[in-house]
Amino acid sequence: MPGMVTTMVSRRDFLQGISALSVSDLVRQGAEAEAISAKAPSEPPPQQLNGTPAHPEMECGNSLVRVRVSGSSSDFWSLERRASGQIYRFGCPIFPLGGKSVPATLKEVRAGGAVERLKNGVTECSFEGPLTAAPSLLLRMTFRIAPDNPVVRFRYSLANQGAEAVTFEKADGRLTYLSMSFADMSRVKEVRLSDFNSMLHSDTVSEFDIPQRWFAGELNVAGPILIGESQGHEALLLAYEHGSQMPDTFLRFDLQPDRVVKLVAVKGNYLSGQALKVFDSVWMEAAVCPAGAVASQFRTFVRKYLEAQGESRRPYLYYNTWNFQERNKWWNGKGYFTSYNEERMLQEIDIAHTMGLEIFVMVSGWHGKTGDWEVNRERFPHDLKKIKARLDQHGMKLGLWFNPTMAAVSSKILAAYRSCILSWKGKLAEPGDVWGSEVSYPMCLVSAYADAYADTVIRVARETGARYFVWDAVAQYGCDSPDHWHGTSANSEEERSNSYGFQLPLQLVRIVEKVKLAYPEIIFDFDITETGRAVGLSFLSAGRFFLINNGPYLVDYDLPHFSDTESDNIFFYPGTARTWICRRPLTYDEWIPSNLFLTHYLPDDPASSQLVNMASLILGQNGIWGDLPKVSEAGVQWIGEVMGRYKQVREDMAESDPIRTGEVAGVYEVHEKISNSSNRGAVVLFSATKGRIVYVTEHTPKQTFWATPGTKISFDGQGHAVLENDMESGAAIAFFGVG
């Protein structure tokens, strides 16, 4: 492609370099005159630190924001909010090369190639120039700008174009991706996405105001989102795309007494002594908008523009077989796979269809040997052809579970990639059980095995027709081998382990993108139901998260586990309590749409349990699992009716910002999800006790509605809906704008 870097490097030389850009993302467009242009200065040209005139600025943008690139030290590039004219200036990145901190100020700046338009409408512009301190090093800045959103996605690529070798070596300062002054910000806030809450046994979002004393004390915060608000009620947002579990971080924001904030590398971002060929930074975000709109604008960016293909953002309804497999073991005294066969799957598919579900996910047991991931023909003698045919008949999609890190002892892929077995402190990992299948070796995804596994997924997609995959049991750490892509014998075990942990979430993204080159419509979910997994913005650039399995275990609550014949999950049963656990992480919805955090609710009778579970599900987490054949016919039909109403407004609800009144599991808990643009959506009421609830909507919704029995709806003089319910059933649903 014109203007794009096409040089390929070996994985060993691949320091970070996981590009979120794939060939399938791009639709060739002619260069747009307004998208990127040289800016003729209207005043005397600025001076570089050495007193020489700086080069003309280059710029790109949309109707909301403008990016100007100059390449100087303190004004490397700037972001302007067009409505206010306020400009925010970014300091240049600083790289630890040859034992010195090398600022990436540019000798000159030029356009990096033709403007590109991605499939989701985002425009990509690039600029490049040689480093002032080392002209053989070329820095490229890539900006992705949506047509109607103020969030700018960007990253840097540093390439050595000279004959002389350049290596990464620790210097006095850390690798610094950006710096920005918050001196004019009256309030600074950190938003964390990976705070694991043991009471919920789930990751949660947390927000913290950063006091002045933290700047004075030169503390640091993890983010990955940092927000500053000015007295003029304008907000600046900075963010980075990676993933880890708090408090373990690979990047962080360093705070300085002069209120300058720097995004710096903590560990694993590069390998000491490794030759620089092409180094790609993580993707980052910057936005400026009215303070009250920053969460909404970022949420819209994640929903519409962070992931290029868009299929993963659609609020499909999911069914997953695992809950019944667990019940079969713990409640029925059988094995996980005793009833896991073609006949049972076909029965479940028919019921799931009647319930209105759209993606049918077969979990562990559909396969034979891990690693090879071929269909288990003892359980499914027709491969999955009959299952796929039944799904096609109902207009549903097939989903499959993987543990991408495991390869069976006798698998063909292990024979070919035995050198990629996880290694720790000089010892290969031992093979282990994978839910009763053949014992398997743990494999390193930061090695050549990653591409072999991606090729395997492509084959499985081709052979089975599956268009949804969920990845389970992928831990952040586990390999310090000197023979993979995360270091050599010249690096310490700790450095190799950190490099593995840093690269893992980026390799997961790369695998997804390779698969999507063949099948762009595939949806990937990454299971984060346990601690120690890579949670952050990185994977959301390619897929979604599978958030909660069964919630807390007995051990989380210091409760004894008396029998090996009973499940150690607490919230494993129908009723209200499980929904409390599952609804708590809906706080993510302020920043990231809730349909990107798949969570499963139970369809079991009685009707009161079905009501509270379906009322919770429609807030966006969109999953069901359970023993479908045991659900009453009346229950199946009622769930199907509710899901049918939900489908009429689910896109409206997915785009709407959440409004919650009251605490989860309290006596007055109300969720309003009504679109600003269409006035369609839903209001859901919950109460832990019986008693009359009255709620008046913030929006003025459509006045065509459907509500569960006992819900009285009227409209006041301004068009706000007034809902009343005596909460005899513990929950109530009202859809607005449905037929």
N, C-alpha and C positions, 0 to 999 in steps of 0.2 A: 504494500500500500504506500502511495506517495507520502513522504514525510515521516513515516513510522520507522522506528528502529527495528531492524529485522535480524540483527546478529544474534545467533543462538549461542548459549554457553552451556558447558557441562554442569551437571547438578553439583559437583564438588566445588565448582567455582561460583556457584549460585548462592550468594550470601543471604539475600532475602528474596528479592526478585519474584515474588508471587504476584503476577499481574492480574488485576481484576478485569482486564480487557481481553476479550477473545474475539477471534475473527467473526464469529456469528453475531456478536453484538453490533456490528457496524453495518450501516447501510450507506453506500457511497453517495455523497452529495457533492455538488459543486461548492467551491469556497464561497462563504457568505461575506460580503463586503463589510457589514457592520460587526460581524462576530469577532474579527481580529484585525487590528489595524495599528499602524505606527501613529503615535500621538505627537503632533507638532506642538512643542512647548509654546505657551502664550506669554511666558515670562522668561527671564534669563535662565539658562540651563543650570541645574543643580551641580554642585561640585562634589567629586569623590573626596575621600579622606586625604588623598595626596594632593588635592588642589586642582586636579585635572578635570575638565568638563565631563559630566556623566553622559551616557548615551541616551537617546530619546526613549521615552517610555513606550511600551506596547500595551494594548488593552483588549479586553473582551468582557462580555457581560450580558445581562438581560434588562428588562424594564425596571427591575427592583434593585439590582446591585451592579457595580462595575469593578472589574479587576484591572489594575494597572501594574505592569512589571517594569522595574527599573534595574534590578540586579545589584543595587548598592547594599552596604552593610546593614544600616538601620531601616532602610526602606527598600527591602528586597522586592517586595510587591505589596500592594495595598488593596484594601477592600472598602468600597464606598457605598453607602446607602444613598441611592439617588434622591429619595424623598427629602432627606435632611441635609445632604451634602457632607455628612460626617465621614471622615476617612480614618481607617485603622491600618497602621503600618506594621508589616511583619519583618522581623529580623531574619537574616540569612541563615541557612543551615550551616552547621560546623561539623566537619568530619575529622576523626582521629586517624591521620595518615602518617605513616613513617614516624610515629611517636610524637607528632606535633598536631595541635588543633588547627585545622585549615579552614578558615571561613570561605564559604562558597560565593563570595562576591564575584560578579561577572565582568569580564573585560568588555564585552558587548552583548547585546541581546538581539535575537532575530526570531522570526516565526519558525516554529519547529516542523512545519509541514501544513498540508491542507486541513481545513476544518472538517471534522467528521460529525455525522449525526447518528446517534445510537437508536436502537429500535424503540426505546421508551421516550424518545423525543429530546433527550439530553444532547447538548452540543459539546464536543470535545475540542479544545484548543490547546496548543502546546507552544512553548517558547524555549529557546536554548541559547547557550553561550559558553565560551571557555572561561575557566576560573582565572581571576586576576593573578592569584598566587601560583597557579600551575596551569598554563594554557593548554597543555596536552590533555587535561581533564575537562570533559564536556558535561555540563549539567543541563538536564531537560526538566522543565516544569510542565506538568499536564494538569489542566483544569477541566472539570466537567460541570456544566451549568445547565440547570433545567429551565424551560421556557417561562415558568411562572412561580418559581420558588427561590428564596434568597440563600439557600444552603449551597455553598460551592464545595465540590469534592476535588481534592488535589493530591498530588504526590510528586516526589522528586526522583530522578534517575541520574546517577553519576556514572560516567563511562570513561575508561582510560583509553585514549586514542593514540597514545604515544608508544614508542618502542621500549621505553624504560619501565621496568616493573614498579608498581606502587602497591604497598601493602597496608592493611589496617593494623594499627598498633595503638595500644592505650596511650592516651596523652593526658595532660594536666586536667582537661575538662572532658565532660561526657559528650558523646555524639548528641548533637542538638538538632532537632528537626525544625523547630521554629521558636521565636520569641515574640512577645507582645506586651506592651505596657498596659497595665490596668490602673494607672494612676488616676484616671478620671472616672473610674467606676466606683460608685458609692456602695455597691453590693456585689459580692462575688459568691457564686454557688457551684458546688461540685455535685454531679449526678453520677452515681455508681450503679452499674448494671449487674454486678456479680457478687452481691452480698448473700452468702448462703445462710439461710435462717433455719436452724435446727428444729425449732418448734413446728415449722411447716415442712421441713425436709425439702426445701426448694430454694432456688435463687430468687432474690427479690431486688427491686430497685430502691435506692436510698438517696436522699438529698441532704446536703449539709451546707449551711452558710459558713463561709470562710472569714474569720475575723481578722482585723488588722494585725493582731499579735502573731498570727501564723506567718504573715509576710515578714514581720520584724524578726521572728525566730528562724526564718529561712527553712520552714517546713515544706513538705511536699504532699501532693494529693494524687490519687490514682486516676480519677475520672472513670470512664473515658470521655466524659462531657464536662466542660467547664464553661460557666456563663458569667459574664460581667454585665451589670446594669448601671447605666449612667443616670445622673440626676435629671437628665432630659428624657428619661423613660425610654431609652433605647438600649437594646440588648446585643451583646457580642457573644457568639457561641464558638467554641473551639472543641474539636473532638478528634479521636483517632480510632482506627479500625484494627483491633487485635482481639485477644480473648484470653482470660485467665481467671482464677478464683481469688477474690480478695482474701487476705492482704498481699498475696503473692502477685507481683506485677513485673512486666517486662518493659513497660514505658511508664512515665509519670510526668506530672506537671510540677516543676520546681518553682517555689515562691521566693522572691527576693525582697529585701527591705525597700527598694525603690518602687515596688509593686510591678516589676517586670516578671512575667511568667514565661518559663521555658519548658517546652516539651522535649524530654530527654530520654535516651536509652538507659535502661537499668541493667539489663543482662541479656545475653543471647542474640542481640540485634546484629552482631557481626562476630567473626572469629579472628582472634589475634594472629597476625602473620599470614593471613589469607590474601592472596593477590586480588587487587581490584580489577575486575573486567567490567561488569555491569552491576551496579548496586541500585535496587529499587527500594525506596522508602515504603513504609506502610501508607495506605491511603489515609487522608485526613479530611476533616470538614471545617469550614468556617462560614459563619452566617452573621448578618446584622439585620435587625428588624425591630419593631416595637416590642418593648419588654413583655407585654402581656401576651404576645403571639409566638414567643420563641419555641415553646414546647409543641404547639400546634403545627408550626412550620416545619420543625424537625420531624415530627411524626409523619407529616405528609411526604417529606423527602424520603423517609425510610419506606413508606408504603408504595410510592410511585416511581422513585428515581434511583434508589440505591442499588437495586437489582435490575439488570437490564431486560431480562426476558419477561418478567411480570407474572408468570404462572403461579409462582409460590405465594404471591400476594392475594390470590383469589380465595375467598372464604368458603372453601369446600367443607362438606360434612364428612367426617371420618369414622370408620369402625375398625377396631383392632381386636384380634383374636386372643390376645394374651390373658386377659382377665379370666375368661372361661378356662384356659389351660391351667391357670393357677388354681381356680376353684376345683377343677377336676382332681388336682393333687391334694389340696388341703381340705376340701369339703367332702369330696366323693371318695377319697382314699385310693385314687387311681394315679396313673402317671401323667406328666404334662402332655404326652402325645397319644394317650390311649384312644381318644376320640378324634384325633387330628387327622382327618381323612377326607377324601373327595366327597363322600355322601354328606358328612357334617358341614363341610364348607358350602356346598350347594344349598343346603337348607338355610344356613345363616345368610347367604347372599340374598335369597328371596325375602327373608324377613327384613334385612337391612334395607333393601329396596323399598319395601312397604313403609318403612320408617322414614324414607326420604334421604338416606345416606348415599354418598357418592363415591367414596374411595374406600375399598375393602382391603385391609392390611393384614397379611398373613405373617405372623411372627415366627420365632425360632421353631424349626421342625419341618418347614416346607422343603428344606434342602437336605442333601447328603453331606458330603465332606465340606467343611469350611474351607475357604480359600478357592476351591474350584467352583463352589456354589452352583451345583447342578441339582435339578429337582429330585427329591427322594421318591423313587418310583415304587417303593414298597407301600408308601402311604398314598401316592398319587400316580397310579399306573398309566394314566394318559398324560403324563407330565402335568402341566396346568392348563391344558387345552380346553377341557370341559369347563373348568372354572372360569377361564378367560371368556369363553363363549357365553356363559351365563351372565357374566358381568356386562359383556357387550350388549346382550339382549336387553338389559336393564339400563343401558347408558351409563354404567359405572366404570371406575378405573381400578386396576389391580395395583396393590402396594406390597412390598416385600421388605423384610427385616434383614439386616446384615450386622455382624460384628466384623468390621473391615480389618481388624488387627490380627485375626486368627487364621491359621492354615493347618488343616489336619495333617497328622503325621504321614499318612500315605497319599496326600494330595499331590497332584501333578505340579501345582504352582510352588509348593514347598521344595520339590525336587529341583526346580529351576532357580529358586531364589533362596536357597538355604542360607546363603551369606547375609540375608536380610533379617534373620531372627534377632529379636531384641537381645541386647547384651547389657549387663550391668556389672561394673567393676571387674571386667575381664572374664565374666562367666555368662554363657548363653542362658537365656531364660528356659525354664523347664516347661514341657507341655502340660496342658491342663484341660479340664472338662469344659465343654460349652453346651450346657443344658442337655446333657445326656448323649450328645453326638460324639463322634470319634475324638479322642484327645487331640489337642491342637497346640501348635507353637504360637506364641505371640510374635507378631511381625512388626517391623519398623516402617512407619509411613513416611519417614524422612529418609528414604532410600529408593533404590530402583524398584522396590516392591510397589511403591505408590502408583507408578504408571502401569505396572502389570495388573494391579487391582482395578484401576480405572478401566482398562481394557476388558477385564472380567465383567464389570458392571455393564458396560456397553453390550457385551455378548448376552448377558442375562436379560437386558431390556429388549434386545432383538428377538430372543428365543421365546420369552414369556409374554411380551407385550406390556410388562409392568411399567408404570409411569410415575410411581412414587416409591422412594426408598427411605428407610429410616436407619441411621447408624447408631449403634449402641456400644457401650463399654469402651469408649476411647478416652483414656486418661491423658492428662497433660504431659506427664513425665513417664520415663521408663526405659530410655536407651542412652547409653554413653559410649557406644561403639566408635572406634576410630576409623572404621571402614565404610561408613555410610556418608550421608551428605551433611552431617552436623559436626564436622571436625576431623582432625587427623591425630596421629600419635604425638604430634607437636603441641597439641592442645591438651589441657588438663581434663580429667574426667568430669569435673564440675562444669567446665566451659562447654564441653560436648553435650552434657545433659541439659544445660541451659539453652544451648542452640537448638537442641531437639524440641524443648518445650516452647521456644519462641516460634520455630518454624511449623510446628504441628497444625495450629489453626489455619495457617496460610496454605499449607499443603492440602488440607481438607477442601479449601476453596478451589485450589488448582485442580483437584480431582473432579469436583463438581463441574467446573468449567470445561474440562476435557470431555466429560460425558455429555454435556449440553451441546458441544459441537456436533455430536451425532444426533442427539435427541433434545432439542431446546425446550420441549414441553415437560421434561421430567422435573418433579419436585423432590428435594432432599430435605429431610429433617435430621437434626443432630440431637441425640438424646443427652440431656443435661440433668437427668433425674437424680444423680448422685453428686457428691462433692468432688472437687479435684478435676473438673472438666473446664474446657476453654470457652468461657462465656464472655461475649462482648460483641462489638459491631462487625467484626470481620466476617463471621459465618453468615450474618444477615445480609451481606452483599451477594450471597449466592443461594441461600436457602432460609430455613426457619429452625426453631427450637422445639423439641419435645420436652415439655417443662416438668410435669409431675407424673409419676407412676402411681404409687399408692400412698404417697406422703410419708409421714413419720413411721419409724419402726418402734417396737417396744423399747429398745435400748435408748432411743432418743429421749424417752420420757422416764428413764430409769425404772422401767417395769420389767419384771422377770419373764423369761420365756421358758415355760415349764415343759413343753413337749416338742419333739422334733416332728410330730405329726400335725402341728398347727402352724399357721402362717405367723410370721413375726411382724406383719403389717397391722397397724391399728385401724386405719380408715379404709377397711376392705369390704365394708358392708353397706347395703342400701340404707337410705335415710338422709337426714339433714347434715350430720356432722362432717362427712367427707366434703360436702359442698363448701363448708366454711374454709377448709384448708385450700381447696382449689380456687376459691374466689379471691383469697387474700393477695395473690400476685397480680391481680388485675390492675394494680397500681402501675405496672409497666405501660398500660394503655395510654397514659398521658404522653409518653415519649415514643413508644413503639406499639403499633397496632396489636391488640390482643390475639388476633388470628395468626400471629407469628409465634405464638407460644401454645402449641397443641397440648390440651389437657382433656382427659376422658372422664365423662360422667356416666352414672349407672342408670339403665333403663328399667330396672326391676320394679315389679309391683311392691306395695300398693300405689294407688293413684297419687297419694300425697307425696310419696318419694319421687315419683315420676315428675310431678309438677315442679318441685324445688330443684331437681336435677336439670330438667330442660330449661327452666327459667335461668339457671346459671349458665348453661351451655351457650345460649343465644347471645351472651355478652361477648362472644367472639372466640372462645377456646375450642369449640366446634368438634369435640370428640365424644364418642360413645364406645363403651365396651361392657361386656357382661355375657350372661347365658341367654342368648336371644330366643331359642326355642321355648324357654320357660316363661317368657314374658306373655301375659294374657293377650288374647286377641284384641280385647278392648284397649289394652295398653299400647299395643303395636299401632292400632289405628289412630289413637289419640296422639301419640308421638309423631306419626306421619302427618297428621293435620297441623300440629304446631310447627313442624319443620317446613311444611309447605308454605305457611304464612311467613315464617322467618326468611325463606328464600326470596320472597318478594321484596324484602327490605334489607337483606344482609349486606349488600354493597353499600347502601346508605349508612348502615350502622358501622361498617368497617372504616368509612371515611370520616365518621363523626368523632369529635373529641369527647372523652368521657366526662360525665358529670355525676359525682357520687355524693349522696347526702347520708350521713350516719356511718357507723362502723360495721364492718362485716361481722355477722352473727349477733348483732345487737337487736334492739326492739324496733328500730326504725332504720332500715337500710334500703336506699332507693338508688337505682342506676338509670340515668337518662342517656340514651344513645340516639339522638335525632340529628340528621344531617342539616347543616346550615344552608346548603344549596337546594335540597329537594324538600325539606321539612318532613321527610319520611324517616321512620325508625321505630324505636320501641322504648318503653319505660317498664322497668321490672322492680317490683316491691318484694322485700323480704322482712320477716319479723320473727324473732325467737319466741314471742308470746302472742296470744290472741288479743285483739283490740283494734279499734278503728284507726286507720292510717289515712291521712289526707295529704296529697302532694300536688303542687302546681308546677307545671313544666317551665323551664327557662325559655325553651323554644316555643314557637307557635306552630304546632304540627298540623299536618293534613287532618281534616275532620272526618275522613273515612277511617274506621278503626275496627279492630277485633280484639276482644279481651276475654280472659278466662272468667268463669262464672264467679259472681260475687263482686265484680269490679264495676263501679259506677263511674262513668266518664261524662263530663260536661265541659263547656268552654266559657271562659270569662269574656268580658267586653273587649279585651285586647287580643283574643284568640289563643291564649294559653290554655292548655288542657288541665282540668281539675280531676284528679283521680281519687276515689274513695274506696276503701276495702276494709272489712272487719278482720281480715287475715286469719280466717278459720283454718286455712290450709297451709299457712306459713309462707306462701309465695303467691304472686299474681303477675300476669303478663298482659301488656297492652301494646299491640302493634298499630302504628299510624301510617296511613297511606297504602293500606292493603285492600284487595278486592274481596 
